[in-house]
Amino acid sequence: MHNYIIAYDIPDKKRLPKVKKIAYSYALGGQKSAVEAPLDINLMKSLVKELEVLIEDDDKVNIIRVAKNPILLGKAKNIVFEKNGVIIL
């Protein structure tokens, strides 16, 4: 399992809440249109499958894997994934 940032820009006001609901259903937290989500390969496939149904040509969704040693500022915490759980350092 790895930590990902899901960032989205959905100009359509009807689809935006639907995309937000899906993104937040996988997330540990986030802000407006960017959330952090711990995903393994199965969760990633599920997320992409759910989003593909909604996303249109003028939409933008980026799913970015966070580096092993990210630069953390302010209240940001490093998230480590162990076999049986999540550890927030």
C-alpha positions as CSV (number, residue, x, y, z in Angstrom):
1,M,0.0,0.0,0.0
2,H,1.2,3.5,-0.8
3,N,0.0,7.0,-0.2
4,Y,-1.5,8.9,-3.1
5,I,-2.7,12.4,-3.7
6,I,-5.9,12.6,-5.7
7,A,-6.3,16.0,-7.2
8,Y,-9.2,16.9,-9.4
9,D,-10.6,19.9,-11.4
10,I,-14.2,19.3,-12.5
11,P,-15.8,22.3,-14.2
12,D,-19.3,20.7,-14.4
13,K,-21.2,21.6,-11.2
14,K,-23.3,18.4,-11.3
15,R,-20.3,16.0,-11.6
16,L,-18.1,17.8,-9.2
17,P,-19.9,16.6,-6.0
18,K,-20.0,13.1,-7.4
19,V,-16.2,13.0,-8.1
20,K,-15.6,14.6,-4.6
21,K,-17.7,11.9,-2.9
22,I,-15.7,9.1,-4.6
23,A,-12.3,10.7,-3.9
24,Y,-13.2,11.3,-0.2
25,S,-14.5,7.7,0.1
26,Y,-10.9,6.5,-0.4
27,A,-9.2,9.3,1.5
28,L,-7.7,9.8,5.0
29,G,-8.2,13.6,4.6
30,G,-7.6,16.5,2.3
31,Q,-8.6,19.9,1.2
32,K,-11.2,21.0,-1.3
33,S,-10.0,19.3,-4.5
34,A,-7.0,17.4,-3.3
35,V,-7.1,14.4,-0.9
36,E,-4.6,11.9,0.5
37,A,-5.5,8.2,0.1
38,P,-3.8,5.0,1.0
39,L,-4.3,2.7,-1.9
40,D,-3.1,-0.8,-2.8
41,I,-3.5,-2.1,-6.4
42,N,-7.1,-3.3,-5.8
43,L,-8.2,0.0,-4.3
44,M,-6.5,1.9,-7.1
45,K,-8.3,-0.2,-9.7
46,S,-11.6,0.4,-7.9
47,L,-11.1,4.1,-7.7
48,V,-10.1,4.5,-11.3
49,K,-13.1,2.4,-12.4
50,E,-15.5,4.5,-10.4
51,L,-14.0,7.8,-11.7
52,E,-13.9,6.7,-15.3
53,V,-17.7,6.5,-15.4
54,L,-18.0,10.2,-14.5
55,I,-14.9,11.9,-16.1
56,E,-15.4,13.8,-19.3
57,D,-12.9,15.4,-21.7
58,D,-12.9,18.8,-20.0
59,D,-12.2,17.2,-16.5
60,K,-8.8,16.7,-14.9
61,V,-8.0,14.1,-12.3
62,N,-4.4,13.4,-11.2
63,I,-3.5,10.4,-9.0
64,I,0.0,10.9,-7.8
65,R,2.1,8.5,-5.7
66,V,3.8,10.3,-2.8
67,A,7.5,9.7,-2.6
68,K,9.0,7.6,0.2
69,N,10.6,10.6,1.8
70,P,8.3,13.6,1.0
71,I,9.0,17.1,2.0
72,L,6.6,17.8,4.9
73,L,5.9,21.4,6.1
74,G,3.5,22.7,8.7
75,K,1.1,20.1,10.1
76,A,1.9,17.6,7.4
77,K,2.7,14.1,8.7
78,N,4.5,11.2,7.0
79,I,2.2,8.1,6.6
80,V,3.8,4.7,6.7
81,F,1.9,1.6,5.6
82,E,2.6,-1.6,7.5
83,K,1.2,-4.9,6.6
84,N,-1.6,-4.7,9.2
85,G,-2.3,-1.0,9.4
86,V,-1.3,2.6,8.9
87,I,1.2,4.5,11.0
88,I,1.1,8.3,10.9
89,L,4.5,9.7,12.1
